[in-house]
Amino acid sequence: MHFLYPAFLFALLTLAIPIVVHLFNFRRYKKVYFSNVQFLKEVQEQQASRSNLKERLILAARMLALFFLVLAFARPFIPGKNNVDAGRQQVSIFIDNSYSMQTLNREGSLLDEAKQKAKQIASAYSINDRFQLLTQDFEGKHQRLLNRDEFNDAVDAVKISPQSRNLSQVAARQQSLLNMQGGDKQIYILSDFQKNITSGNNTQTGVIPVNLIQLKASELPNVAVDSVWLLNATHRPGESEKMLIRLHNYAGKTAEKIPLKLMINGVQKALGSFTVSARSTQTDTLNFSGLQTGWQRGEIQLQDNPVTFDNSFYFSFNVNSKLPVLLIDGGTTNKYLNAVFGADAFFAIKHAQDGNVDYAALNTYPLIVMSDISAISAGLAQQLKTYVSKGGTLMVFPPAEADVASYQALLQPMGAASPGKMVEEAGKVGSLNLQSTVFKNIFESFPQNPDLPVVKKYYTLSSSGRQGESLMKLQTGQALWEGYTSGKGKVYVSAVSLNEEFSNLPVHALFVPVMFRVALLSGHDQPLFYTIGNNQAIETVPLQSTEKQLVKLLKGAQTIIPDVKQQEGGTMLYLPDMLNETGLYDLKKQDSTAAVLAFNDNRSESDLSYLNSADLAKIFPQKASFLAGEKFNVNNINSAENSGLQLWKLCIILALICLAAETLLIRFYKTDKNIVSQA
């Protein structure tokens, strides 16, 4: 026989109390006077004998009642055949503290219910057993084994986390710790088991028993903003902006007239009400204007109750006072490019000869235009390829006598078409690709017989196999101006030189709006937002970090110091795990703000649909027990001490029987005896 709480056996020392009371019975005697003492001795002997027997029986009943009561508190049990190591178990308990555990049921929030049941599990084990607490955060402090009191304190400290792990990661983490320990092992997973918690593969848990306890929430509707993006990559002060937002309805019924509000720098810029069909996404447009120069702090707010953890979506972007443009030439400034970008004070032009380019500063230019360069050096070609891959926009106008091989060496690795043979044949542009982003919003209405550019001679654009986005095509079908995506950037290649000997494109009315549009769409500015928990590095402007001048992320009273690594033309920030709160953060060096970064959750927790027992059986092909949360209690726990024969109830019954026997002895066992006089 084993005891769940053997420390209670020290209470058996209290059995001495009834014995002491019995041996030292200090009752006060009173004198009784008899008129006839003939039979006094005989009566005293008979009464004393019966009284002693009664007192001994009562003493035994009291001691037995106290004995069985102490045993009941010590929780005796006879372990099963497979549980010889009772009281030496290691138990790993995972509490799902993701955002979805904020949802409510009849017991309150799911997280509160999970914490309560975790404590119940610990209470069913021996005080000698050890427990591991695991949460979505995978914190280092949760890898060690705890006693019951330490475990309960750790459970009380669990809070909602933005992290969201899948079942394979959770089970592997639990097993990796328990495999380092001896004795019996048990795994418990307390979760609502959203469908996003599965990775799509079977979860391997080895030989350690797994107990899945599902906590069920009430079925709730939920709409969230999945993503946002702006049509223009470059933003000018005071100009109108268009923002596209993607709304996702995760519920099984249509969401009617969901209010939405756009806030920028704390000022409401747009307001809307949207209806989203069941289990679908919808993209809508918000228009706003009146922005000032500097970093813009944006937030989209939904009124979607009762699920509120995904009702806010943050973003940030920069409104520039100037747009730097780098013009690279062969030594002679192109007058047409000067005229285009010099006409608007928003563009800050920088000229550079092809042999005197500052490679380190390339990333500071959203747009680079190359013209009138006979041959491109290998070094410049490599730097321009890196520039485009990081998000820059490159526009290429070949000269009259171009070294075709050098242009191929530049453009083909980027997947763009390159100039081929020269065609000295007059022609005319036959069509514009009005579906291209370059031509969107340029024309209020497009005429039926437009005046399009005329070509005198041109290069054939030989493609490297990739299909580009054609801006203009000749009547023969030959491409005149094409755009290609390369890495994070864009490459635009022209078949004609910026020279009127080739075409009238440089002086045509279309040239200026197309160049302006490409410039406004250009740039490798930082993303509007980042996602918490994906461990992605953040590329920002060059920032030198020293011991006295640290780069910091600030949000209110919270300060986070990222790891900083320098790379050519920029700085990479690696954020620690402590960044787990959504919102807008200032990236600062000393007192100056280098950027504003926005962080959102990955929205995987927004889909409040759950796995059932059949789904979990497929995920866990090994033997695993599944139990609904409302049916869970300590008697369901598959631990060594209660998998055998429990004896505490028997001890309670025996204690009650002894107390009943004591009562019967006191009331019905008589020690007096009638004395018959012999006269």
N, C-alpha and C positions, 0 to 999 in steps of 0.2 A: 504494500500500500504506500502511496505517495501523498504528499500534501502540497496544495497549490500555494498556500501561505504558511510555511512551517514556523515562521516567527511567532505566530499566535499560540503555539504550543507552550511558550513560556507562561502563558496565562494559567496553565495547570497548577502553578504554585498557589493559586487562590483556593485550591481544594483544602489547604490547611486551615482556612478560616472556619468552616463548619466544625472541624475537629477541635480547634481551640475553644470555640464557643461551647461545644459539648463538654469538654474536660473541665472548663472553668465556668461552670454555671453558678453564678453568684446570686441566686434567688434568695430573698429574705424569707426565713421561716417564721411562722407564728405558733405560739403555744395553744394546744387544745386540751382542755381538762376533761378527763373521763371520770364518771362516778364509779365505774366498775372496770378494772383493768385485767380481768381474768384471762381474756383471750387477746390482749393487745399485742403480745409478741408474735402470735401466729398470724394475725391480720397484717402486721407490718411486714413480715417476711413474704407473705403472698403478694401484697401490693407492690413491694419493691421489685420483686422478680418480674412482674408484668410491666411495670413502668420502665425498667431497664431494657426489656425487649422492644417496647414501643419506641423508645428514644433511639436505640440502635438502628431500627428499621427506618425511622425518619431521617437519621443522619446518613444512612446509605442512599436513600432516595434523593436527598439534597446533593450529595456528592456526585452521584451518577448524573443528575440533571445538569450540574455545573460542568462535569466532565464532557458530556455529549455536546453541550453548548459551545465549549471551547473548540472541540473537534469540528463542529459545523463552521466556525469562523476560519479554521485552518484549511477548509475545503479538501477533505481527503478524497482520493480517487484511486482506482485500480487501473493502471495504464493498459492499453491494448498490447497485442503481441508485437506490433511494429513500432512501439513507442517506448523503447527502453531508455532513451535519453531525455525523458521528460524533464522540463525545467532548464534545458540547455539549448533552447532554440534561438535562431536568428530570423527575425521577421522584418521584411522590407514592405513598407506601406507607401504607395504613391497617392498623393492628393492632387487632383487636377485643379489648379488655381488659374486657369485661363479665363479670358473675358466671359465666355459663355456661362461660367459658373456663377455669374452675378444674377442670372435669371432666377425667378421665384417659383416656388411651389407652396404647398400648404404648410410646410415646415419652416418657411423663410427662404433665404438664398441657398442655392445648391452648395456653395462653399461652406457655409455654416453647418449644413447637414453633413458634408464630407468630414469636416473637422470633428464633429460629434461622434461619427461612426468610427473614425480612426482611434479616438480615445477608447471607445467601447472594445475595439479589437485588442488594444494594448491591455485593457483591464481583464481580459479573459485569459491572459498568459501569466506565467509565473513571474514573481519579482526577480528571479534570476535570469530570465530571458532578456535578450537585447533586441533593440528596434532601430531600424534605419528609416528616416523620413526622407522622401523624395518629392520634389515639386517640379513644375515646369521650368523653374529657373536653373536646375542642375547646379546648385551652389556647392562649393567645396565643403562647407561646414555640414552639409547634409549627407556626406559620404561615410561619416563615422557612426559607430553603433552607440545607442543611447540606452540608459535605463528608463524605466517607465516614467518617472517624474521629469527627467530631462526631455523625454519624448513629448509628454503633454505640454511642457512649456514651449517646445519648438512648434508644436501644432498650433498653439494659440497665436504664435507670431506670423503664421502664414497669411499672406495678403494676395490680392489679385495681381496677376503678372501679364505683361503683353506677350510673353513667349507662348508658343504653341508647338509641342513636340508630337510625333506620331507614336503609335503603340510599339513599333519595333525599337525605336530609340529608348523608350521608357523601360521595356522589358530587358533590353540588353544592358542598360545601366544598372538595373536592379540585380541581374544575374552576375554581372562583373564584380560587384561588391560581395555578394553572398558566396561566390565561389572561392573567395579568399578565407572564408571562415569554416570552422568545423561544426559538427552537430546537425540537428534537423533544421530545415529552412522552409519558409513560407513566403509567398509573394501575394500582396493585396494591391489591387488597382481600383481606386475610388474615382469615378468620373461619370460625366453624362454621356460619354462615348459618342461625340459628334462624328459625322461621317468623314470629316476632314482629319480625324485622328489616325486614320489608317493610311499606310503608304502604298497599299495595293498588293503587298507581298505577304506571305505567311510569316507569322511572328514565331521565332524559335525561342523557347524558354528552357530547353534541356529537361532535366529530371525534376526541377524544383516545381512544386505544386503552385498553380496560379489561381487566384480567387478574384473574379471580376464582379464588382458591385456597382450596378448602374443606378445613378440618381436621376430621377425623371422630373423635368420641369413642365410647367403648363405650356401648351402650344401657343406661340406668340408670333404675330406678324413682325417683319423687320425689313426696312429699306435703308440702304447705305450708299454713300458716294464711293465708287471704286477707284476712279481716277479723274484727273483734270489735265488739260493742256491748252496752251495759247496758240493761236494761229501764227502769230509773228514771233520769231526767235529774238528779234531786237525790238526794244520798246522806246518810243520817243515821248518826251514830256507833253502832256495835254492831248495826245492823240487817242482816238477811239480804239478800244481793244475788244476782241472776241474770245471768250473762254468757252471751251467745250467741256461738259461734265458728263460722266457716265454713271447713271443711277442703276442700282441692282436691287430688284425685289426678290428676297430669299423666301418669301412666304408662298403658300399654295393658293392664295387668292389675290385679286387685284388691289393694289394700294391706291386709294382715291385721294387726289388733291393733297399731296404731301407738301407742306410749306417749306420753302428753301430760301436762305438769305446769304448773300455774298458780302463779306466784310473785308475791307482792305485798310490797314492801319487804323483799325477801330471805327471806321466810317462805313455805313451801309452803302454799297455801290449798286446792288441789284437785288430784286425780290421776285420770286416766282412760286408757282404751285404746279405740281406735276403729278400725273397719273401713270403708274407703271404696272404693266400686266404681270400676272402671277409667274413666278420662276423665270423672269426674263430681265434683260438689261435694256436701257434706253439712253440715248445720247441727246442732250439738249444744249442750247447755246445761251450764254449770258453776255450781254453787252454792257460795257462800262467805259468811263473816260475820266479825265480830270486828274491824272496822276502827275505827281511832282517827281523831280529827279531824286534818285536814291533807291534804297532797298524797300521793297513793298512786302508787308506782312499780311498774308491773305488767310482767310478762314471761311469755309462753307459750313453753314449750320442748318441741320435738318431738325424738324420737330416731329419725331417718330417715337412715340411712347408705346409701351413701357421699356423697350430695349433702347438704352441711351448710350452705351459705351462706344458706339460707332456713329454717333450723330454729328461729329465734328471732323472736318478734313482740312488739313493745313497745307499751305504752299507759300513759296516766296520767289520773288524775281527782282531783277534790278532794272531800273529805268535810267538809261545813260543820257548824259548831256551831250556826248559826242560818240560817233561810231568810227573807230579807227579803220582805215583802209590802206593796205600796203600795195603799191603799184611797182612791180618788178619789170624792168625793161633791159634792153641791151646797151643802154647808154644814152638813148635818145628818148625824151619824155613824149608819150603819146598825147597829142593835143585833144583828141576826142574824149579820152578818159578824164583828162584834166577838166574839160568843159562839163562833163556829166557830174562828177563828184564835187567840183568847185562851185556848182550852182546852188548848192544847199549847204548852209553853215553847219548842219548836223554832222556832215562827214568830215573827218580829220584825215587828210591825205598825207601819206608818207611815201616818198620815192626812194627806190634802191636799185642799184645796178646789179645784174645777175652775179657778178663776181664779188660783190661787197654787201652781202645780205647778213644781217645779224640773226643767226639761227636761234639763239636763246630767246629772242623776243617774238618769234613767229606766233606763239600761242596767244599773244596779246591782241592779235588782229582777227576779228571775226571773218573778214573777207580779204583774200589775196588775189590780185589780177595780174596775170603774166601776159606781156605782149612784146612783139618785136625782138624776141630772143632767138638768135639763129640756132644755137646749140645749148642744150641744158647739161650742166655738169653732173656727174654722178653724185657728188656730195649734196648739191641742191635738190636733186631728185629724191634722195633718201630722206632729207629733212622735210620736204613737202609731203611725202607719203606719210610720215609720222604725224605731221600737222593735220592732215585730212582724217587720219584714223582716229584722232582724238576729238574730232567734231568740227574742224575748220572747213571753210568753203573756199575752193580753188576754182578760178575761172581762167581758161587758157585760150589765147588768140595766137595762132601760129603766124610767123612772119612770111614775107613773100618767098624767101629762100630758106626754108627750114631744114635743119638736119633731122630728117624723119626718124632715123634710128634713135636719136637721143629723146625725141618725143615719145616714141614707143616705149623706151626704157622707163620714162616717167609715168605714163598713163596705163600701160597694160598691167603692171602689178597692182594697180588700184581698181582694175576691172572696168576701166573706161575705154572708149574708142579713141584711136590715135590717128593723126593725119597720115594719109597714104599718098597716092599719086596725085599730081596736079591735073585738073580738068579745065582746059581753057575753052569753055563753052558758055554762052550766055543763057540765062534762065531767070526764073522768077519763083519766089516763094509761093507755093500752092496752098498751104494750110498751116494753121496754128493749132497747137494742142490746147484747146480752151479748158480741158479737164486738169491740166497741170496746175499745181499750186502757184506757180509763177504767174499765171495769167488770171487767177482768181482775183476778183475785186478790182481789176484794172479797167474793164469796160463796163459802162452802165448798160449799153446795148451794142451788140456787134453788127455792123452793116453787112448787107448781103454781098456787095461787091467792094471789099476793102482795098485800100491802097497798100500793097505789101511790098517788102524789099525786093530789089532787082539785083541779080548776081551776074558778074562778068566772068569770073573764074573762081574756082574753089578747090579745096582738097577733098578727096573721098575720105570718109571716116570709117576705118576698118575696125569692126567690133572684135573684142576678145572672146566672144561667146556669150556675154551677158547682155540682157536686153535693157537698154537705157530708156529714159523718159525723154521723148522727142519734144522740143519746144517749137521748132520750125522745120518744115520739109519743103523741098523744091517740088515743082510740078512733076518732075520725073520720079519722085519718091525718094530721092537721095536726101539724107539727113543734113540739115544746115547747122543746127544748134541742138546739142543734146546734154542731158544731165544724168549723172550716175551717183548712186549711193555707195560710199566706200567707208567701211568701219562706221564711225559715228558722224562722218562728215559727208560733204557733197562735192562732186567735180562736174564742172560745166565746160564742154569743149565746143569750140566754133570751127566750122569748116572754112571760114574766110578770115583773112587778116583785117585788122582795123585800119583799112586803107581803101580809099575810094577807087583805086585801081581794081580792087576785088569786087566790091559791091557798094551800094548806097546805104548799107546797114548802119554805119557810124553816124550818118546824118538823117536817118529815117526817124519818123515820129515814134516808132515803137522802141527804139534803142534806149532812150532815157527811162521810161517806166519799167522796162524789163530789168535794166541794171539796178534801178532803185529797189525793185521787188526782190531780186536775188540778194541784194545787200541786207534788206530788212529780214529776209528769211535765213540769213547766214548766222554764224556764231556757234561757239561751243560753250555757251554759258552753262552754268550748273543746272541740274534738273530742278523742276519745280518743287519736288519733294523726294524724300528718301523713306525707306521702309525699315522699321525697327526689327532687329533680330536676324537680318540676313547677312550680317558681317561684311557688307560690301565696303570697299575703300572709297573715300570721297576725294575727288580731285578738285583742287581749288587753285586760286592764284598763288604765285610764289610767295611763301612765307618762311622766313628764317626764324627758327626757334632756338633760344639759348636758355641757360639756367636762370638768367635775370629777366628774360623776355619770353615767357612761355606763351604758346598758343592755347587759348581756352575756349570752351563752349559754355556760354552763360544763359541760364533761363531762371529769372527770378533770383532766389537765393542759392540755386543749384549751380555748382561749378564742376565741369568735367574737363580733364586734361587729356587730349588724344595723343596717340603715338604719331609723330611727324616724320615723314621720310621724303627727302627731296628727289625729284626726278627732272629730267630735262624739260624746262619750260613750265613747270608747275610743282605743286606740293600735294602729297598723298596723306590723307588723315585716316588713321585706323582707330575706330572708336572702341572703348572698353565696354564690357558687358553691363556696366552700371548705367548706361544710357537706356532706360526702359520706360521713359515717360514721353508721350506724344506732345507735340507743340512746336513752337518756334524758338530756335536757339541763335544767339549772337556769337559769331566766330570772331574773337577778339585777339589782338596782339597789343599788349599794354592797354591803352584806352581807346585805340582806334578799332572800328568795326570793319573787318575785311569782307564779311558776307553774313547773310542771314540764312540759316538752314532750317528746313521744315521736315518733321518726322511724323509719319503716320503708322498705324498698325497694318498688317498685311491683309486684313479683312477675312481671313480664313475662319475666324470665330463668328462671323456674322451669319453664316448659314446654320440656322438652328434646326437642322434635321439630324436624326440620330440613328445609330446602328441598333439592330435588334439581336436577340440571342442567336438566331440562325446566322446572321452576318458575323458575329463574334466567333462562332464555331468554325467558320471558314478561315478566319484570321489566325486562330489558335488551333492548328490541327492536332496538337498534343492534347492530352486530357487536361481540361481546365473547367473549373466550376463557375457557373454564372448565377447571380442572384440579383433580383430587383431590389432596389434600396428600401422600398416600403415593407418588404418581407424579411429584411435583415435584422437580426438581433444576436446577442452574444452566444445563444445556443446554436447558431448556424456556423460558428467559427470552427474550422477544422484544425484545432490545435491538439497537441499531444495530451494535454491534461483533461480535455473534455471528450476526446475520442475514445477513452476507456469508460469504466463504470464509475459514475459519480455517486459519492456516499454522503454528501453534506445534507441532503434532504432526509436521509435515513437518520442522521444524527439529530436533526431537529425533531423528528417524530419521537425518537427515544427520549430526548430531553423532556418533551411534553408528557410522555407516558410517566416518567419519573416524578414530574411535578404533580401529575394527577394522583399517583400512588401516595405521595406525601400528603396531599389533601385528604384522601380517603383514610389514611392512618390517623390523622389528627382528629377527624370528625367521628369516625366509627370504631376505632380501637379503644375500648374502655379498660381502664386499669383498676377501678373500684369494684368490690365484690360484696354482696350482701352477707352479713354475719348473723348466723342463727344462734341465739343464746341457749345453753344447756342448763336449765334450771332443775 
